[in-house]
Amino acid sequence: MQEYFTIDLLQKSTKYYKIRNEVLDMKLTPLRKRRIKVGMSEDVVADYLGIAKGSLSMIERGHDNLRLEYAAKLSKLYKCTVDDICRDLGVL
């Protein structure tokens, strides 16, 4: 069973993305939980940031550093503060 979410990226256009239920079986880090809570896939967020899906996964797991400009974009996308993003990654 697949779920579909409607996502409006910066009010440009509305697109439909599939998010597989297997994502719930993965280890959910705080940053990954934020992404799932807003109903976005790794592909959508990685495209928004202009990075590879694997890079986003490494950032979410804390295995790669998050650039400040990405933290600002994520905070806008996830409707939280940059401090919240940093706390999720254990930086603050």
Order of alpha helices (4+ residues) and beta strands (2+ residues): beta-beta-alpha-alpha-alpha-alpha-alpha
